[in-house]
Amino acid sequence: RGQRTKTNTRTRKGPHGEEPSNFLSDKLREYGFPELVVDDIKTNRTIAKLLVKNTGINFEESESGEKALEMIKVKHYDVILLDQRMPGLTGVETLQKMKEMDHLNKDVPVVALTADVEAGAAEYYIAAGFTEYMPKPMDPVSYETMLIRLIPHDKIKIINDDDDNVAKESETESEK
C-alpha cells in the first residue's frame, strides 16, 4: 500500500456536464431514497448530510458499526456509507458481519468512507467487499456523482434545464 497519492485538484463536471456546485441538489429530485451514514465523528456525518440537504434524501446516521448492524435489521437503505476507522468494529469488520447475518440490506451498495488515501486504498476496500470507495474529506462532485450512480433508477428523476423551462412556460400560461 505504499506512498500517498496527490489529490486531484482539476475541476470536474457532474454526470450531465454540470459545474461542481451542488448539481445533485439542483438537478435531482428523489423519491424516498434512504441513505445510512456510519461514522463515529459527528462532523463527518453532518458534512455528508449537508452535501445532500436540498435533495430530500431520507438521511439517517449511526455513530458505530454495532449500531448500524442493529439498524439494518429493521430498515432498508438504498446506500450505506461506512467509515473504516471507528472504535469497536471497523468498517471492514462491520461489512463482514453484514455479509454473515440476515437483514434487509443484503444487496445494498456499501461505500467505504475513509481518510485512507494511500496508493492502493481503493483497491483494498473493493477487494474487502465494498461496492465503492469514497475518500475523506468528501469531494461534493464525487459524492453526488456516486449517489446518482448508486441510487435505484426508479427512485430518481433528473430534471434538465429544458424541463425547468417548460414548467416555467406552463406556469406563465396558466396565470394568463
N, C-alpha and C positions, 0 to 999 in steps of 0.2 A: 504494500500500500504506500510507501514512499513519500515523495515530496508533495507539498501543497500546490494546487493549481491556482492560476491567476483568475480573478473574477472577470467575466466578460462585460466590459462597460459599453459595448456597442448598443445603440438604440435599436430595440426590437419592436416589431409591429405585432398587433393582435392577429388572430386567425383569419380575419377578413380585411387585413391591411390597416386596422385602426392604430392610432397613436397610443402610446402606453399611458393613457390617462383614464383609468377605470373603464376600459371598453366593455368589460363584463357588465358593470353597473349600467352603462348607457345602452347596451345592445341586447342584453339578455333579460328575458322575463321568465322566471322559473315557476314551477307549479309543484309545491310540496316536496322539494328536494332536501332531505335531511342530511346534514354533514356532522360528523363527530370529530372533534379535535382533542387529542390526548397529549397533554404536555404538563409537566409539573410546574412550569413557570407561568404564572398568570399573565404576565406581559405578553408572552408569545401567543397565548390563546386569544388575548384581546386584539393583537395585531391581525391574526387570521380572521377574526370576526369583523374588524374594521375594513379589511380589504374587500369584503363582500356585503357590507352593510346595506347597500341600496338595491340588492337583488331580491331580498325576501327569503333567502336561504334559511331554512329552519336549522339554525346553528346550535349545537349542543357541545358541551365541553366536559372533560374529565381531567383531573389532576394526577391520575395514576393508571398504570396498566391494570391493576387489580379492580379498580372501579369500572374501567372500560369493559372488562370481561363480564361484569355484572350487567352493565347497560346493554350490551349486545344480545343478552339472553332475552330481553323483554321488548326491544325495539329494533326495527330495521332501519339501517342507514344506507344511503347511496354511495357515500365515500367516507373513509376513515383516514384521518391524518394521525400518525403515531410517532411521537418523539422517540428518539433512540435512548438518550441518557436521562433516566429518571430513577429516583430512589425506589427500592423494591424491584419490581420487574422492569427490565429494559424493554425497549421497543421490540427487539428481536425475540426476547423471551415471551412477551405478550403475544406477538404474532404466532409463535409456535403453539402456545396454549390455545389460541383462537382456532388454529387448524385441527387441534385434537378434540375440541369439545363440540357439542351440539348447540347451535344458536341460529338466530335469524339472519345472519350476515355471511354465510358460507361463501357466496360468490361476489361479495362486495370488494371493490378495489381498496387496497390498504396502501397508503403512501408513507414512505419513510420520511419523517420530518426531522432533520438533523443539522447540527452545526459541523458535522464531519464532512469537510470539503477536500480531503486529501485525494490525490490521484487514485483512482480505483474504487472510491467510496460508492459511487452509483452502482457499479457492477457488483460490489459486495452485497448491498442491500437487495438488489434484484435477485441475486443468487440465493439470498436468505428467504425469499418468498414474497417480498413486497412487490406491488404492481408498478409503482413509480418511486422516484427519489426526488425530494424537494429540499434543497439546502436552505439553511437559515443564515442570515436573515432572508425572509422570503421576498423574492422579486415579484411585484404585483402582476406584471405581464405574464411571467412564467406560471404563477399560481392560477391566474384566471384562465390562461390557455389550457392548463392541465384540467381544471374543473370542467371547462367546456368539452374537452375530450372524454372525460370520465362520466359526466352526467348522462344518465339514460336519455336517449334522444326523444323518447315520448314525453319527457318531463320538461323540455325546454322549447323556447321559441326565440330564434334570433330575429330581432327587429332591424330591418335595413333602413337606411335613410329614406329610400323611396316609399317604404311602408309608412314612415312618420309623415312624409309629405302628403300622401293620400289621405291619412287620417286627419291632418290639419285642413286639407281642402274640403273634406267631407263635413267637418265641424263648421267651417265657414259657410258652406252652402246651406246647412241646416239652420243656421242663425238668420238667414235672409227671409 
